[in-house]
Amino acid sequence: MRILIVEDNHPLADGLAKSFRADGHGVDVIYHGVEAERYLSRESADLIILDINLPGLSGLQLLRNLRQRGVQTPVLLLTARATLTDKVDGLDLGADDYLEKPFDLAELKARARALMRRVDKKINEVIRVGQLEFDPVARQIKINNEPIDLPRREYALAEILINGKDRIISKHQILDHLYGMGSEVDEKTVELYIHRLRKRIAGSGAEIKTARGLGYSFRLAKP
């Protein structure tokens, strides 16, 4: 799953991102409301963890804008405010859950898991390409019904490519998914992971095709 954390408290945001990445999720972190609005106008996520008190644009206004555009991504609001009015306002604007600071990390992650289970069933459907099978719920990839063991970042690479099957995914998108938005990791790192993943899926009937200068696509191998 891809999670967007919008929180202006840098240590808190970075700590949450580290914890979710350790669970194998792709995580982007944004610290400013306007930047988050800009990001969400061109990118998507499976879950948004959104602070109400943001510089530039409040979390509530950002939420309002999302719902007005028809974006139904689950949103978990975080806030230091404790008034009933703030909670009601957030839920009325379309928030899916609400958690007051300070909170317990285990509780936040449990609520996040519950929201991600509500995501459109299409995201949770098993995807088959040749003899390769990707189960996003079990977080497992099989070839000829045999699970293959992938390191965390190779799994994240497979996840973004398979979910975007038959579409070109840029190196920039892959780096964002593997390391978070704005990472300064060299693009050659993507080439290394692509090379490793190609070796692991060899003979599965699926292939990773290079679109020179554009990125990569995951598709059924041609005979």
C-alpha positions in Angstrom: 0.0 0.0 0.0 1.1 3.6 -0.6 0.6 6.0 2.3 0.9 9.8 2.3 1.7 11.4 5.6 0.9 15.2 5.7 2.3 16.5 9.1 4.3 19.6 9.8 6.0 18.1 12.9 9.1 16.7 11.2 10.2 14.2 13.9 6.6 12.8 14.2 6.1 12.6 10.4 9.5 11.0 9.8 9.0 8.5 12.7 5.6 7.4 11.3 7.1 7.0 7.8 10.0 4.9 9.2 7.5 2.6 11.0 5.2 2.1 8.0 8.1 1.5 5.7 9.4 -1.1 8.0 6.0 -2.9 7.4 6.7 -2.8 3.7 4.5 0.1 2.7 5.5 2.9 0.3 5.4 6.2 2.1 5.6 9.8 1.1 5.9 12.6 3.6 4.9 16.2 3.1 5.2 18.9 5.8 3.2 21.8 4.2 -0.5 22.1 3.2 0.1 23.8 -0.1 2.7 21.2 -1.1 0.3 18.4 -0.2 -2.4 20.0 -2.3 0.0 20.2 -5.3 1.1 16.6 -4.8 -2.4 15.3 -4.6 -3.4 17.1 -7.8 -1.1 14.8 -9.7 -0.4 11.7 -7.5 -2.6 9.2 -5.6 -2.3 7.2 -2.4 -4.1 4.3 -0.7 -4.3 6.1 2.6 -3.7 9.7 3.7 -2.7 10.5 7.3 -3.5 14.2 7.6 -2.8 16.7 10.3 -5.4 19.5 10.7 -2.9 22.2 11.7 -0.7 22.7 8.6 1.1 25.8 7.4 -0.1 27.2 4.1 -3.4 25.3 3.9 -5.2 23.6 6.7 -5.8 19.9 6.8 -9.6 20.5 6.8 -9.4 22.7 3.7 -7.2 20.1 2.0 -9.7 17.4 2.9 -12.6 19.6 1.6 -10.7 20.1 -1.7 -10.1 16.4 -2.1 -13.7 15.4 -1.6 -14.9 18.2 -3.9 -12.7 16.7 -6.6 -14.3 13.3 -6.0 -11.2 11.8 -4.4 -12.3 9.0 -2.0 -9.0 8.0 -0.6 -9.4 7.0 3.1 -8.2 9.9 5.3 -7.1 9.6 9.0 -7.1 13.0 10.6 -4.5 13.8 13.3 -4.8 16.9 15.5 -3.8 18.4 18.8 -7.2 20.0 19.0 -9.7 18.2 21.3 -12.9 20.1 20.7 -16.0 18.3 19.5 -16.5 20.9 16.8 -13.2 20.1 15.2 -13.9 16.4 15.2 -17.4 16.9 13.8 -16.1 19.3 11.1 -13.5 16.8 10.0 -16.0 13.9 9.8 -18.5 16.0 8.0 -15.9 17.0 5.4 -15.4 13.3 4.7 -12.6 12.1 7.0 -12.8 8.4 7.7 -11.3 8.4 11.1 -9.9 10.8 13.7 -7.1 10.5 16.2 -6.1 13.1 18.8 -2.5 13.8 19.8 -0.7 12.5 21.7 -1.5 9.0 20.4 -0.1 5.5 20.7 1.7 4.3 17.6 0.1 0.9 17.8 -3.4 2.4 17.9 -2.7 4.6 14.9 -1.3 1.7 12.9 -4.4 -0.4 13.8 -6.7 2.3 12.6 -4.6 2.7 9.4 -4.9 -1.1 8.8 -8.7 -0.9 9.3 -9.0 2.0 6.8 -6.8 0.2 4.2 -9.0 -2.8 4.4 -11.8 -0.6 3.2 -10.0 0.4 0.1 -11.7 -0.5 -3.2 -11.7 -4.3 -3.7 -9.9 -3.9 -7.0 -6.8 -2.9 -5.1 -7.0 -6.2 -3.2 -7.6 -8.4 -6.2 -5.0 -11.0 -7.1 -3.2 -10.1 -10.3 -2.0 -12.8 -12.6 0.5 -12.3 -15.4 1.6 -15.5 -17.0 2.5 -17.9 -14.2 3.2 -15.1 -11.8 0.5 -14.3 -9.2 0.5 -11.2 -7.0 -1.6 -11.2 -3.9 -1.6 -7.6 -2.3 -3.6 -8.7 0.7 -1.2 -11.6 1.6 1.7 -9.4 0.4 3.0 -12.4 -1.5 4.2 -13.1 -5.0 4.1 -16.7 -6.4 5.5 -18.2 -9.6 3.9 -21.5 -10.6 2.1 -21.5 -7.2 5.4 -21.3 -5.3 6.0 -18.2 -3.2 9.2 -16.3 -4.0 11.0 -14.5 -1.1 11.8 -10.9 -2.0 13.7 -8.3 0.1 11.5 -5.4 1.1 12.5 -2.9 -1.6 12.4 -5.5 -4.4 8.9 -6.4 -3.2 8.0 -2.6 -3.2 9.4 -2.4 -6.8 7.3 -5.4 -7.9 4.3 -3.9 -6.2 4.4 -0.6 -8.1 5.1 -2.3 -11.4 2.5 -5.0 -11.1 -0.2 -2.6 -9.9 0.6 -0.4 -12.9 0.6 -3.4 -15.3 0.9 -2.5 -19.0 1.6 1.2 -18.0 5.0 2.9 -18.0 6.3 3.7 -14.5 9.0 6.3 -14.4 12.2 5.9 -12.4 11.1 9.0 -10.4 7.9 7.3 -9.4 9.7 4.1 -8.5 12.2 6.0 -6.3 9.3 7.9 -4.6 7.7 4.5 -3.9 10.8 2.8 -2.6 12.4 5.7 -0.6 9.7 8.4 -0.2 9.1 11.6 -2.1 12.1 13.9 -2.5 14.7 11.2 -1.8 18.2 11.9 -3.2 18.9 8.3 -4.1 20.6 7.9 -7.5 18.4 6.7 -10.3 20.9 3.9 -11.1 19.7 2.3 -7.9 16.4 1.6 -9.8 18.3 -0.1 -12.6 20.0 -2.4 -10.0 16.7 -3.4 -8.5 15.1 -3.9 -11.9 18.0 -6.2 -12.9 17.5 -8.3 -9.7 13.8 -8.5 -10.1 14.1 -9.6 -13.7 16.3 -12.5 -12.6 13.7 -13.5 -10.0 10.8 -13.6 -12.4 12.6 -15.2 -15.3 10.6 -18.0 -16.9 7.3 -16.8 -15.3 5.8 -15.6 -18.5 5.9 -12.0 -17.2 8.5 -9.5 -18.1 9.7 -6.0 -17.2 10.0 -4.0 -20.4 12.3 -0.9 -20.6 10.8 2.2 -22.3 14.1 4.0 -23.0 14.1 7.5 -21.4 10.6 7.0 -19.9 10.7 4.1 -17.4 9.5 0.5 -17.2 6.4 -1.5 -17.7 5.3 -4.9 -16.3 3.5 -7.1 -18.9 2.9 -10.5 -20.3 6.0 -11.6 -22.1 5.6 -12.0 -25.9 6.2 -15.5 -27.2 
